Amino acid sequence: MSARLVAAAIGLFAITNFDDIVILALFFGRGGGQHGSARRVVVGQYLAFTAILVIAIALSYGASFLPKEAIAYLGLLPIGIGLWEAWKLWRSRGGGGEQGAETKQSGPSTLKVAATTFGNSGDNIGVYVPVFVTASNGATIVYAIVFLILVGVWCAAGRFFATRPVIAKALARWGHIVLPVVLIAIGLAILIEGGAFGL
């Protein structure tokens, strides 16, 4: 397990799950003082992310049957998702954020956490598929292990931020702006590295 691969996995997870810290902080804050609420949030997060990984890996195996020249064009997926996120951000400018409002109104049940996380992670699948397609089986396993470990770290961070409203507010304000930019950058990197469009 090379340090470079682990660092790449950490970076990819952090970039694609930046906004999840806000959602987790909201869930932990909502369940503060309720017996077992933290456990339900963690279990829900792991259920959702395991499903995301399974789907992304399954799709990457299907995509591996594509011609080698076509693989680079999978970079269009994160670019498209990034543009979609940017469009949603532009459309909802001035609002408080639909996802945050919905999360505040609901309790931290395992099913609610899992459904919210999964519904908020379509971009993850779109980014992970092209990465897994170009990675070896061993590298994909490393990515999966690192991602699952970092889910726990993210849960701990969410709980930490839940007790610090100023930090949570800053994340909620800037997280949705950073996400589209980073997704588009990832997609462009995949296109350029694969030589798509003669790049």
PyMOL commands that set and color helices and strands:
alter all, ss='L'
color gray80, all
select helices_A, chain A and resi 3-16+18-30+37-63+68-91+98-104+110-119+122-134+137-162+165-194+196-198
alter helices_A, ss='H'
color red, helices_A
deselect
rebuild
show_as cartoon
